[in-house]
Each structure stands twice: as C-alpha cells, then as structure tokens.
Amino acid sequence: MQVLYLNISPYHNIMENKELILGYWNTRGLAEPIRLLLEHLGVHYSEESYELGNAPDFNPEQWMSKRSSLGLDFPNLPYLIDGSLKLTECLAIMRYICHKYDPKLLGTKLEEQANVDMLAGVLYDLNGNKSKLMYAKDLDKLMFPSFMKEKVDNAVKNIAKALETRKHVADDKLTFVDFYCVEILESINDLMEPIFTTYPILGHYYKEMMSLPNVHKYRNSDKFLKNPKPYNNKIARLGSTPVKKDPPSPLTH
C-alpha cells in the first residue's frame, strides 16, 4: 500500500454542511477512537448502532440485513458516511477526518507523518493481539496465547518507553494516533492488567488525553455516561459488559 505524505487538506471543501454518520456495533471497540477524534475536533455526527443477538447464537442479523444496502464498496464496521462519500476501516476513517478538519493531526513534516503511520501500524497490531486474547473463549485452544500476550506486553512497554522522550505517542505534538492509542491502553488497563500503575507514565498520558477540553466534556456527558457501551461485543470473554468507574478528572497544570 502506498502512503502519500501531504501538507494540504484535499477534503476541506467537500460536503461541509453534511452531518457525519458513524456506524458501528453498540460497543466502544474500533469506533471509540473515532468518537474521541470527532469529539476533540467538535464535529457534529450521528450514530447508527447495531446490536448483536444474545447467546448462544449471537446473531448478527441486524447488521447483516443492512450491510449490502448502504452503498459501501467494502462493507464493514465501523463505517463513516459524509454525504456521497462512504468509508470503512477505522484508520482510513480517522485519516479522512483529519484531512477534512485538521491536517496537522496527521503530522506536519515528512518525518512526523512517517512516525504517525508507523505508530498506526504498531497500534493496529497491538489492538489485534489484544482483541484475540479478549475474545477467545478458551485460551487453551487459542494458537500461541502466551506469544500474543508477550507481544501485547512488549508493545505496551515500548509505548511507555517512547513517552519518556516525547509528550505524545508519535511526536511531541498531538496526532490522530493518540486517540487510537489511549483507547487501546485504557481497555488493557481496565480488562487485563493495571498498566497505568505498572507504567505511571502511561497513567499520566491517559490523564493528559482525558484532559483535552472536548474529550473531558464528552467523557463527562450523558452521551457517554447515560448508556455506557462495553469495550467489546457480547461474544467476548472480557469486556462484554460496561466497565463501571468514575469519569476521569482533568489534570491541573
């Protein structure tokens, strides 16, 4: 896949007055980093949520019955609809939102953009390994569970190490991968092990991200708190019910 490094926003003039539609399961999952990004940018959007059926079948009919009628080239969740533009895949959606509303979140120089793309790949792998461990009903039947756990641990350790030398995960400046990163780290901390205690720098990073004004407002709003979403879908071994905890308090500088 070829990645283009651009210092301009090719999307900023298209479909300005259309409200974005974000489609996903009624969970945090891959949509929560997108929600955090949209909330940070103050972009109005609505959601189309899909509910997985209950055990034992976990029927996905609610999504499957609609997926072919949405006009998506590659039907999948999450999806974003912006007028005539229809996108799937979490990272592609996040990059589009940045191009349209704040290209600086993609990185402003070639080296920064390269680091952002590298971290996007690192986080994609981390999220995949973490999800396999969380969704596996029987870890003994999962291929190489200890290897996956080791990869998760190593990635978390490397992120903590990177944050020792810069303010954000890819650069000193905030970029879109920070919203992807903080959601992954929070899910690991809440469901697997207390990494914010093991690595205090990750706990500080989490609090910094949650202190962004619009993110803090969102996390303390009825939108987030009134009907809390679980991290994962009903079929998951971990995180299939909402985690109950107090909203994060903002950092004072």
N, C-alpha and C positions, 0 to 999 in steps of 0.2 A: 504494500500500500504506500503510495506517495503522499507525503505530508508537505503542504505548501505553507511557508512562513511568510505571513503578510503583515504589513504595518498599517493597513487600511481596513475599513469595515465595509465589505461588499454588500452587506444586507441592511444597512441602517435606514435606507429609504423605502423599504418594501413593507407593505401591509402594516403601516404604523398604527392604524386605528382598530385593528382586529384584536380581540381578546384571545390570548393563547389558550389552548385546551391541552391539558396534560392527562393522558390515560394510563392507568396502572391498576394493579390489584389494590385492594383496600389494606395495604401494608406500607411500611416505610421502604424497605428494600432498595431497589435501584432508583426509585423515584424521589426519595428523600434528599439526596444531594442536589437534584434538580430543583426541588421545592426551596431548599436553602438558598440556592443561587438566585432564583426568581424573587424570593423574599428580600434578600440582600439588595437587589437592584431596584426593588419597589415596582416590579412589573405585575400588572393585574393578570390573573389567569383563573380559569375554572378547571375542575377536575371531572373526569369520567372514571368512576371506580368500579371495579369488578370483584365479585365475591366468589371465592372458591367454595364448592359444595362441602358439606360436612363429611366426617368419617362414616363408613370406611371407604367410600368411593372417591371422595374429594373431587367431585365432578366439576370440570372447568367450563361447563356448557355456557355460562353467562358470557364468557369471553369468546369461546369458540363460535358461538352463534352470530357474533357481530364482526369478527376479525376480517372477514372477506368483504364486508360492505363499507369499510372505512376509506377505501382508496389508497391504502398503504402499499408501497412497492414491495416491502419486506415486512409483512405483518408480524408484530411482536410487541411486547410490553417492556418498558414504557414506550409510549408514542407521544409526539407533540404535533399539534395541528395549528398552523398560523396562516389563516386564510386558505390559499390554494397549496401552500407548502405543507407537506406531511412527512415527518421524520420518525424513524425508530432508532434505537440504540442509545443508551444513556450518555456516553461520551460525545457522540455526534450531536445530540440534543444540547448538551452543555456548551459545546464549542459554538454552535449556531447562536445560542442566546448571547454569548459573549460577543460574537461578531456583530450582532444586531444592536446590543445595548451598551457594551463597554469592552471594546477590543483589548484594552490594557490588561484585562484578566486572562488573556492568552499569553502574556509576556510581551514586552515592548521591543526587545532586541533579539537577534537571532539566537544567541546563546541561551537567553532566558526561555525562549519558545521551545528550544530543544530540550531543556531541562523539564519544562512543563509536560511535554509529550512523553519524555522518559518516565516521569512520575505517574502519568496517566496509565502507562503500561504496567508499572510496578503495582499500582493500586488495583488495577484490573485483575492481575494475577492473585494478589492478596485477597481480594474480595471473593474470587472464585474458590480458592482453597478454604477460606473461612466458611463459605456457604456450604461446601461439600461436607464439612465437619458438622455444621449445624443441622443440615437436612438429613444426614444419614441416620436411619432408624436403628441400625445395628452397626456400631463402629467395627466390630469384629469381621463384618462382611464387606467393609469398605476397603478398597485396594489402597495399601500403603497409608493407613491413617496416621501413623507416627511420623512418616515422612512429610505429610501435609501439615501436621501440627508444627513440625520443625520449621517448615517454610513460612508458616504464619508467624512463629516466634522470631525468626530471623528478620522478616520484613518489618515487624514492629520495632525490633531493636535497631535496625538501620534507619528507620524514620526518626526514632528518638535521637540517634547519633547526628543525623542531618540537622535536626532542630537545635543542636548545640552550636552550630555555626551560622545559622540564619533564622530569621523571625518566622518565616513560613516554610512549608514543606519543600517547595521547589525554588524559592527565591526569597529575598528579604521582603519583597512586595507580595501582597495578596494576589493569588491567581485562582482560576476556577477549580484546580485540583484540590485546593484546600477544603472545599465544600464536600468533595468526594471522600477525601482523607478523613475528615473529622467524623463523618457518619460511620465509616468503617471502624475507626478506632473506638467510637462510643459503643458500637454493637459488641465488639470484642470485650470491652471493659464490663459491659452490663451482663453479658451472657456467658462468657468463657472464663476470663480471669481479670483481676483488678490491675490492668496495665497502667492506669493513671496513678496508682500507688507505687507500683514497681518502678515506673519511669516518671518521676514527678514532672519532668519537662513536657511529657505528653498531657498530663493533667493541666499544666499551665496553658499549653497550646489549645486544649479544648475550651478552657475558660475564656481565652482570648477570642476564639471564634464565636463562642456563645455571647460575647460582649459586643459584637458588632451590632450597632443600634437596631437595624431592621430584623436581624436574626433574633436578638433578645426579645424584641416586640412580638415576633412570630411565636417563639417558644413559650411565651407567657400569655398567649392569646387563646380564645375559645377554639379557634381553628385547629390548634394543636392539642389543647388540653381537654376540650369537651368530649370529643370522641377519639381518644388516643388510638393510634394504629400500632400493631405489633411490628417488630422488626421483620419477621418472616411470615410466610403463609402457614395455613393450618396444618399442612403435611409435615412441617419441620419438627425435628427433635428438640431444638432450642429456639426460643423466641417467637412462638406461635401465639402468645398472648401478650398484651401490652405490659411493658415494664413500668411499675409504679415508683415514681421518685419525684422529688421536688424540682420545680423548674430551676435552671442554673441562675445563680446570682451574677450580676455583671462585675467585672474586675474594676477596681478603682486605681487610677494611676496617679 
